[in-house]
Amino acid sequence: MRKTFAFLLLITQFSCNAPKPEGLILKIQYKPEKTYSISTIRGTETVITYSGEDVAMQKLKSRNIKNPTISRVKTKSTTELVTGKKTTSLSFPVSLIYKETLSLDGKNEIPEGTEI
């Protein structure tokens, strides 16, 4: 009993101290002749720092362009993934249809019905 407990304690400690992955990998398996609805919210931040000759930097400053320029965008999109019939090579076609893609300010980023 003591050996079993010690073994379980050792395994628990090892699993809690394992290195953490740098990201998250999702593996999704799609089936043929199905329709999948996908909703996503994506946020990005872009920082642009300008450098150059004084004349160029003054021109940017005269146009009220901040240095660095920071841009934040948040987009909500609804798409539909449609899979076709399975072929003899055991593969099937896939198409992605954008239903709605809106930015924070309500602009439609990708026209409705765009198909990839």
C-alpha positions, 0 to 999 in steps of 0.5 A: 500500500505504501509503495502504491501511494508513493508511486501515485504521489510521484506521478502526480508531482511529475505531471504538475511540474511538466513544462507548459506548452507555448500555445494551444493546438485544436485538432478538429475532424470534419465529416463529409456532407455536413454543415458547421457553424463557426463564430469567432471573436478576434482581437489584434493590436498593431504597433508601428514605430517610425524612424528615419531622417529628420525631414521625414519625421517632421513631415509625419509630425506635421500630419499629426501621425503619432510615433509609435502608432497603435492600432487596436481592432476587434472583429466578430465573425460568423461563418459556415463551413460546408463539406461535400461528398467523399471522393474515391481518394477518401478526401472531400471538398470544403468551402467556407462562407462568411455570413457576417464579419463586423468590426468594433465600429460596426463596419462589415469587414468581409462582404456577406456571402464571400466564399473560400 
